[in-house]
Amino acid sequence: MNKNKEIELKLQVMDEHVWPMIVMYIKNLRGVKHSDKIHLRANYFDTVDERLSKARLSYRVRRENDVWIATIKGDGSSLGGLHSRMEINVPVYSSKPDLSVFQANDIHKKILQVLDGGVLEGIVQTDFEREALLFEQNETWIEIALDQGSIIVADKKSPILEVELELKKGKAAELLSLGAQLAGQFPLRIESKSKLFRGLILAGRAKEKPISFLDSSNPLYYVYELLDLISQEWTEEKQVDSRQHLKILAGLLSYRQQIIGVEIELQEIYNKLNETGKYDRQKYMFSLLQIWKNMIL
């Protein structure tokens, strides 16, 4: 896997009271090797007219315990919560923005072109504790990050309480399998937005935006749509959309015998939505992640 490419799945915790149980469950997973605790404080930078954001780039300087790391991310995608993007990290000596540290990388020229003389300013801060564990299974390495803290913009704060699964080595299917396992046990939801983007929303500098999906003849189109729907506030309109997407997805999956069991589970969810307008979020997300995993094997 490209060392400058990051692939991760973000799971937001819906009920803070189950956080200790999630931590204990993950620590007791077979294949978890060790853990490190890190205090992370980051400053994100952009120009007043958001030149980096418009170019789908982000720049931060983050303190990781006693070490400063400058990071540029970009050219990525977020499909149903699975984030895949370029990431370049360079150790630095302070929190001040200094793009010259990236001179050895091709990204340096690109980012200077994007800025075109624009002055960087701090736009979003994050401050959180991370417990990082390494999970090894089937020749796949996954870093599990347990994050708890805040996103900060001026006098506004938004909580961080999430589990991040980052693929270090191996197949993305194993990442989705672990995500499905956790979603089947605890009240979690897919988080399709980065911490920075959530901060931009908090600052009023960004709005919720639709995700670009595959062609609607591909079952994964509906998997991504449904994962996005159940990660939002549930409304009557979303209930109608969910029923429609489920019906189409079940039809498309009927031609894929390897996931016939999940097709039956989705039919049960569809029936419950029709009868009561409600659904079991954990079971719903578990089924969708299982479909996704099987389709990319």
Contacts in CASP RR format, 6 or more apart in sequence:
PFRMAT RR
TARGET T0000
AUTHOR 0000-0000-0000
METHOD contacts of the structure
MODEL  1
MNKNKEIELKLQVMDEHVWPMIVMYIKNLRGVKHSDKIHLRANYFDTVDE
RLSKARLSYRVRRENDVWIATIKGDGSSLGGLHSRMEINVPVYSSKPDLS
VFQANDIHKKILQVLDGGVLEGIVQTDFEREALLFEQNETWIEIALDQGS
IIVADKKSPILEVELELKKGKAAELLSLGAQLAGQFPLRIESKSKLFRGL
ILAGRAKEKPISFLDSSNPLYYVYELLDLISQEWTEEKQVDSRQHLKILA
GLLSYRQQIIGVEIELQEIYNKLNETGKYDRQKYMFSLLQIWKNMIL
1 7 0 8 1.000
1 167 0 8 1.000
1 168 0 8 1.000
1 169 0 8 1.000
1 170 0 8 1.000
4 86 0 8 1.000
4 87 0 8 1.000
4 88 0 8 1.000
5 84 0 8 1.000
5 85 0 8 1.000
5 86 0 8 1.000
5 87 0 8 1.000
6 73 0 8 1.000
6 83 0 8 1.000
6 84 0 8 1.000
6 85 0 8 1.000
6 86 0 8 1.000
6 87 0 8 1.000
6 166 0 8 1.000
7 82 0 8 1.000
7 83 0 8 1.000
7 84 0 8 1.000
7 166 0 8 1.000
7 167 0 8 1.000
7 172 0 8 1.000
7 175 0 8 1.000
8 82 0 8 1.000
8 83 0 8 1.000
8 164 0 8 1.000
8 165 0 8 1.000
8 166 0 8 1.000
8 167 0 8 1.000
8 175 0 8 1.000
9 81 0 8 1.000
9 82 0 8 1.000
9 83 0 8 1.000
9 164 0 8 1.000
9 165 0 8 1.000
9 175 0 8 1.000
9 176 0 8 1.000
9 179 0 8 1.000
9 190 0 8 1.000
10 81 0 8 1.000
10 83 0 8 1.000
10 162 0 8 1.000
10 163 0 8 1.000
10 164 0 8 1.000
10 165 0 8 1.000
10 190 0 8 1.000
10 191 0 8 1.000
10 192 0 8 1.000
11 162 0 8 1.000
11 163 0 8 1.000
11 164 0 8 1.000
11 165 0 8 1.000
11 179 0 8 1.000
11 182 0 8 1.000
11 183 0 8 1.000
11 188 0 8 1.000
11 189 0 8 1.000
11 190 0 8 1.000
11 191 0 8 1.000
12 161 0 8 1.000
12 162 0 8 1.000
12 188 0 8 1.000
12 189 0 8 1.000
12 190 0 8 1.000
12 191 0 8 1.000
12 231 0 8 1.000
13 19 0 8 1.000
13 22 0 8 1.000
13 161 0 8 1.000
13 162 0 8 1.000
13 163 0 8 1.000
13 186 0 8 1.000
13 187 0 8 1.000
13 188 0 8 1.000
14 187 0 8 1.000
14 188 0 8 1.000
14 189 0 8 1.000
14 281 0 8 1.000
15 187 0 8 1.000
16 161 0 8 1.000
18 186 0 8 1.000
18 187 0 8 1.000
19 148 0 8 1.000
19 161 0 8 1.000
21 186 0 8 1.000
22 146 0 8 1.000
22 163 0 8 1.000
22 182 0 8 1.000
22 186 0 8 1.000
23 131 0 8 1.000
23 146 0 8 1.000
25 182 0 8 1.000
25 185 0 8 1.000
25 186 0 8 1.000
26 32 0 8 1.000
26 133 0 8 1.000
26 144 0 8 1.000
26 146 0 8 1.000
26 163 0 8 1.000
26 182 0 8 1.000
27 35 0 8 1.000
27 133 0 8 1.000
29 135 0 8 1.000
30 137 0 8 1.000
31 135 0 8 1.000
31 136 0 8 1.000
31 137 0 8 1.000
32 133 0 8 1.000
32 134 0 8 1.000
32 135 0 8 1.000
32 144 0 8 1.000
33 133 0 8 1.000
33 134 0 8 1.000
33 135 0 8 1.000
33 136 0 8 1.000
34 133 0 8 1.000
34 134 0 8 1.000
35 131 0 8 1.000
35 132 0 8 1.000
35 133 0 8 1.000
36 131 0 8 1.000
36 132 0 8 1.000
37 129 0 8 1.000
37 130 0 8 1.000
37 131 0 8 1.000
37 132 0 8 1.000
38 64 0 8 1.000
38 65 0 8 1.000
38 129 0 8 1.000
38 130 0 8 1.000
38 131 0 8 1.000
38 132 0 8 1.000
39 63 0 8 1.000
39 64 0 8 1.000
39 65 0 8 1.000
39 128 0 8 1.000
39 129 0 8 1.000
39 130 0 8 1.000
40 62 0 8 1.000
40 63 0 8 1.000
40 64 0 8 1.000
40 126 0 8 1.000
40 127 0 8 1.000
40 128 0 8 1.000
40 129 0 8 1.000
40 130 0 8 1.000
41 62 0 8 1.000
41 63 0 8 1.000
41 125 0 8 1.000
41 126 0 8 1.000
41 127 0 8 1.000
42 60 0 8 1.000
42 61 0 8 1.000
42 62 0 8 1.000
42 63 0 8 1.000
42 125 0 8 1.000
42 126 0 8 1.000
42 127 0 8 1.000
43 60 0 8 1.000
43 61 0 8 1.000
43 62 0 8 1.000
43 95 0 8 1.000
43 122 0 8 1.000
43 124 0 8 1.000
43 125 0 8 1.000
44 58 0 8 1.000
44 59 0 8 1.000
44 60 0 8 1.000
44 122 0 8 1.000
44 123 0 8 1.000
44 124 0 8 1.000
44 125 0 8 1.000
44 126 0 8 1.000
44 196 0 8 1.000
45 52 0 8 1.000
45 59 0 8 1.000
45 60 0 8 1.000
45 61 0 8 1.000
45 97 0 8 1.000
45 120 0 8 1.000
45 121 0 8 1.000
45 122 0 8 1.000
45 123 0 8 1.000
46 52 0 8 1.000
46 53 0 8 1.000
46 58 0 8 1.000
46 59 0 8 1.000
46 120 0 8 1.000
46 121 0 8 1.000
46 122 0 8 1.000
46 123 0 8 1.000
47 115 0 8 1.000
47 118 0 8 1.000
47 119 0 8 1.000
47 120 0 8 1.000
47 121 0 8 1.000
48 119 0 8 1.000
48 121 0 8 1.000
50 205 0 8 1.000
51 114 0 8 1.000
51 115 0 8 1.000
51 116 0 8 1.000
51 118 0 8 1.000
52 58 0 8 1.000
52 59 0 8 1.000
52 111 0 8 1.000
52 114 0 8 1.000
52 115 0 8 1.000
53 200 0 8 1.000
53 205 0 8 1.000
53 206 0 8 1.000
55 114 0 8 1.000
56 74 0 8 1.000
56 75 0 8 1.000
56 76 0 8 1.000
57 72 0 8 1.000
57 73 0 8 1.000
57 74 0 8 1.000
57 75 0 8 1.000
57 111 0 8 1.000
57 114 0 8 1.000
58 71 0 8 1.000
58 72 0 8 1.000
58 73 0 8 1.000
58 74 0 8 1.000
58 194 0 8 1.000
58 196 0 8 1.000
59 70 0 8 1.000
59 71 0 8 1.000
59 72 0 8 1.000
59 97 0 8 1.000
59 99 0 8 1.000
59 111 0 8 1.000
59 120 0 8 1.000
60 70 0 8 1.000
60 71 0 8 1.000
60 196 0 8 1.000
61 68 0 8 1.000
61 69 0 8 1.000
61 70 0 8 1.000
61 71 0 8 1.000
61 92 0 8 1.000
61 94 0 8 1.000
61 95 0 8 1.000
61 96 0 8 1.000
61 97 0 8 1.000
62 68 0 8 1.000
62 69 0 8 1.000
62 70 0 8 1.000
62 71 0 8 1.000
62 126 0 8 1.000
63 69 0 8 1.000
63 95 0 8 1.000
67 91 0 8 1.000
68 91 0 8 1.000
68 92 0 8 1.000
68 93 0 8 1.000
68 94 0 8 1.000
68 95 0 8 1.000
69 89 0 8 1.000
69 90 0 8 1.000
69 91 0 8 1.000
69 92 0 8 1.000
70 89 0 8 1.000
70 90 0 8 1.000
70 91 0 8 1.000
70 92 0 8 1.000
70 98 0 8 1.000
70 101 0 8 1.000
70 102 0 8 1.000
71 87 0 8 1.000
71 88 0 8 1.000
71 89 0 8 1.000
71 90 0 8 1.000
72 86 0 8 1.000
72 87 0 8 1.000
72 88 0 8 1.000
72 102 0 8 1.000
72 107 0 8 1.000
72 111 0 8 1.000
73 85 0 8 1.000
73 86 0 8 1.000
73 87 0 8 1.000
73 88 0 8 1.000
74 85 0 8 1.000
74 86 0 8 1.000
74 87 0 8 1.000
75 85 0 8 1.000
75 86 0 8 1.000
76 83 0 8 1.000
76 84 0 8 1.000
76 85 0 8 1.000
76 86 0 8 1.000
77 83 0 8 1.000
77 84 0 8 1.000
77 85 0 8 1.000
77 212 0 8 1.000
78 84 0 8 1.000
78 192 0 8 1.000
78 193 0 8 1.000
78 194 0 8 1.000
78 211 0 8 1.000
79 211 0 8 1.000
79 213 0 8 1.000
79 220 0 8 1.000
79 224 0 8 1.000
80 190 0 8 1.000
80 192 0 8 1.000
80 211 0 8 1.000
80 223 0 8 1.000
80 224 0 8 1.000
80 227 0 8 1.000
80 228 0 8 1.000
81 190 0 8 1.000
81 191 0 8 1.000
81 192 0 8 1.000
81 227 0 8 1.000
81 228 0 8 1.000
81 231 0 8 1.000
82 172 0 8 1.000
82 175 0 8 1.000
82 176 0 8 1.000
82 292 0 8 1.000
83 194 0 8 1.000
86 107 0 8 1.000
88 102 0 8 1.000
88 105 0 8 1.000
88 107 0 8 1.000
90 101 0 8 1.000
90 102 0 8 1.000
92 98 0 8 1.000
92 101 0 8 1.000
97 120 0 8 1.000
97 122 0 8 1.000
99 108 0 8 1.000
99 111 0 8 1.000
99 112 0 8 1.000
99 115 0 8 1.000
100 108 0 8 1.000
102 108 0 8 1.000
102 111 0 8 1.000
123 153 0 8 1.000
123 200 0 8 1.000
123 203 0 8 1.000
123 205 0 8 1.000
124 151 0 8 1.000
124 152 0 8 1.000
124 153 0 8 1.000
124 195 0 8 1.000
124 196 0 8 1.000
124 199 0 8 1.000
124 200 0 8 1.000
124 202 0 8 1.000
124 203 0 8 1.000
125 151 0 8 1.000
125 152 0 8 1.000
125 153 0 8 1.000
126 149 0 8 1.000
126 150 0 8 1.000
126 151 0 8 1.000
126 152 0 8 1.000
126 160 0 8 1.000
126 195 0 8 1.000
127 149 0 8 1.000
127 150 0 8 1.000
127 152 0 8 1.000
128 147 0 8 1.000
128 148 0 8 1.000
128 149 0 8 1.000
128 150 0 8 1.000
128 160 0 8 1.000
129 147 0 8 1.000
129 148 0 8 1.000
129 149 0 8 1.000
130 145 0 8 1.000
130 146 0 8 1.000
130 147 0 8 1.000
131 145 0 8 1.000
131 146 0 8 1.000
132 143 0 8 1.000
132 144 0 8 1.000
132 145 0 8 1.000
132 146 0 8 1.000
133 143 0 8 1.000
133 144 0 8 1.000
133 145 0 8 1.000
133 146 0 8 1.000
134 141 0 8 1.000
134 142 0 8 1.000
134 143 0 8 1.000
134 144 0 8 1.000
134 168 0 8 1.000
135 141 0 8 1.000
135 142 0 8 1.000
135 143 0 8 1.000
135 144 0 8 1.000
135 178 0 8 1.000
136 142 0 8 1.000
137 174 0 8 1.000
138 174 0 8 1.000
139 169 0 8 1.000
139 170 0 8 1.000
140 167 0 8 1.000
140 169 0 8 1.000
140 170 0 8 1.000
140 171 0 8 1.000
140 174 0 8 1.000
140 175 0 8 1.000
141 167 0 8 1.000
141 168 0 8 1.000
141 169 0 8 1.000
141 170 0 8 1.000
142 165 0 8 1.000
142 166 0 8 1.000
142 167 0 8 1.000
142 168 0 8 1.000
142 174 0 8 1.000
142 175 0 8 1.000
142 178 0 8 1.000
143 164 0 8 1.000
143 165 0 8 1.000
143 166 0 8 1.000
143 168 0 8 1.000
144 163 0 8 1.000
144 164 0 8 1.000
144 165 0 8 1.000
144 178 0 8 1.000
145 163 0 8 1.000
145 164 0 8 1.000
145 165 0 8 1.000
145 166 0 8 1.000
146 163 0 8 1.000
147 160 0 8 1.000
147 161 0 8 1.000
147 162 0 8 1.000
147 163 0 8 1.000
147 164 0 8 1.000
148 160 0 8 1.000
148 161 0 8 1.000
149 159 0 8 1.000
149 160 0 8 1.000
149 161 0 8 1.000
150 157 0 8 1.000
150 158 0 8 1.000
150 159 0 8 1.000
150 160 0 8 1.000
151 157 0 8 1.000
151 158 0 8 1.000
151 159 0 8 1.000
151 160 0 8 1.000
151 195 0 8 1.000
151 198 0 8 1.000
151 199 0 8 1.000
151 202 0 8 1.000
153 199 0 8 1.000
153 202 0 8 1.000
153 203 0 8 1.000
154 203 0 8 1.000
156 202 0 8 1.000
156 203 0 8 1.000
158 198 0 8 1.000
158 199 0 8 1.000
158 202 0 8 1.000
160 195 0 8 1.000
162 191 0 8 1.000
163 182 0 8 1.000
163 188 0 8 1.000
165 175 0 8 1.000
165 178 0 8 1.000
165 179 0 8 1.000
167 174 0 8 1.000
167 175 0 8 1.000
171 297 0 8 1.000
172 296 0 8 1.000
173 293 0 8 1.000
173 294 0 8 1.000
173 296 0 8 1.000
173 297 0 8 1.000
176 289 0 8 1.000
176 290 0 8 1.000
176 292 0 8 1.000
176 293 0 8 1.000
176 296 0 8 1.000
177 289 0 8 1.000
177 290 0 8 1.000
177 293 0 8 1.000
179 289 0 8 1.000
180 285 0 8 1.000
180 286 0 8 1.000
180 289 0 8 1.000
180 290 0 8 1.000
180 293 0 8 1.000
182 188 0 8 1.000
183 282 0 8 1.000
183 285 0 8 1.000
183 286 0 8 1.000
183 289 0 8 1.000
184 282 0 8 1.000
184 283 0 8 1.000
184 285 0 8 1.000
184 286 0 8 1.000
185 282 0 8 1.000
186 282 0 8 1.000
187 281 0 8 1.000
187 282 0 8 1.000
188 282 0 8 1.000
188 285 0 8 1.000
189 230 0 8 1.000
189 231 0 8 1.000
189 281 0 8 1.000
189 285 0 8 1.000
190 227 0 8 1.000
190 228 0 8 1.000
190 230 0 8 1.000
190 231 0 8 1.000
190 285 0 8 1.000
191 231 0 8 1.000
192 211 0 8 1.000
192 227 0 8 1.000
192 228 0 8 1.000
192 231 0 8 1.000
193 201 0 8 1.000
197 206 0 8 1.000
199 206 0 8 1.000
200 206 0 8 1.000
201 207 0 8 1.000
201 208 0 8 1.000
211 224 0 8 1.000
211 228 0 8 1.000
213 221 0 8 1.000
213 224 0 8 1.000
213 225 0 8 1.000
214 220 0 8 1.000
214 221 0 8 1.000
214 224 0 8 1.000
215 221 0 8 1.000
216 222 0 8 1.000
217 252 0 8 1.000
219 249 0 8 1.000
219 252 0 8 1.000
219 253 0 8 1.000
219 256 0 8 1.000
219 291 0 8 1.000
219 295 0 8 1.000
220 292 0 8 1.000
220 295 0 8 1.000
222 245 0 8 1.000
222 246 0 8 1.000
222 248 0 8 1.000
222 249 0 8 1.000
222 252 0 8 1.000
223 249 0 8 1.000
223 288 0 8 1.000
223 291 0 8 1.000
223 292 0 8 1.000
223 295 0 8 1.000
225 241 0 8 1.000
225 245 0 8 1.000
226 242 0 8 1.000
226 245 0 8 1.000
226 246 0 8 1.000
226 249 0 8 1.000
226 284 0 8 1.000
226 288 0 8 1.000
227 285 0 8 1.000
227 288 0 8 1.000
227 289 0 8 1.000
229 238 0 8 1.000
229 241 0 8 1.000
229 242 0 8 1.000
229 245 0 8 1.000
230 242 0 8 1.000
230 279 0 8 1.000
230 281 0 8 1.000
230 284 0 8 1.000
230 285 0 8 1.000
230 288 0 8 1.000
232 238 0 8 1.000
239 273 0 8 1.000
239 277 0 8 1.000
242 273 0 8 1.000
242 279 0 8 1.000
243 270 0 8 1.000
243 273 0 8 1.000
243 274 0 8 1.000
246 266 0 8 1.000
246 269 0 8 1.000
246 270 0 8 1.000
246 273 0 8 1.000
247 270 0 8 1.000
249 266 0 8 1.000
249 291 0 8 1.000
250 263 0 8 1.000
250 266 0 8 1.000
250 267 0 8 1.000
250 270 0 8 1.000
251 263 0 8 1.000
253 259 0 8 1.000
253 260 0 8 1.000
253 262 0 8 1.000
253 263 0 8 1.000
253 266 0 8 1.000
253 291 0 8 1.000
254 260 0 8 1.000
254 263 0 8 1.000
256 295 0 8 1.000
258 294 0 8 1.000
259 290 0 8 1.000
259 291 0 8 1.000
259 294 0 8 1.000
259 295 0 8 1.000
262 287 0 8 1.000
262 290 0 8 1.000
262 291 0 8 1.000
262 294 0 8 1.000
265 283 0 8 1.000
265 287 0 8 1.000
266 287 0 8 1.000
266 291 0 8 1.000
269 279 0 8 1.000
269 280 0 8 1.000
269 283 0 8 1.000
269 284 0 8 1.000
269 287 0 8 1.000
272 278 0 8 1.000
272 279 0 8 1.000
272 280 0 8 1.000
273 279 0 8 1.000
END
